[in-house]
Amino acid sequence: AGDPLDYPRTVAGHDDVAVRRLVEHLLGDHARNDTSPPPLLAADPQTMVSVCLEAISNHQRLWLEYADVDGTRTALVEPIEMRSGRLTGWSLTTARTVTVPLSRIAAYGGDDA
């Protein structure tokens, strides 16, 4: 029998802002948003990198028109992260998480609500 290894143990804390926003989505009126999008701007992957990063850092919502398996969708999305050329966010339109390759985003617009 050996001695147990001593190493510092840390418990990962939660992000209070993220928890508060999730609770608002689950309990509040933000769980589903059926409003019409504003006029959308044409998008390209290079532009979407900066638009998405800005939206993530400023906790902004974006209207996105993108190609999906079933055709073209337009959704109000709250971006969560961008990794490997894909945007992951919470769709307020469909009340689910979506992951969209930047190359499939055809148009975007801000949410002024």
Protein Blocks (a to p, Z undefined) as FASTA:
>chain_A
ZZddddddddddddfklmmmmmmmmmmmmlpccbdcdddddddfklmmmmmmmmmmnopa
cddddddfklccddddddfbdcehiacdddfklopacdddfklpmbdcddfZZ
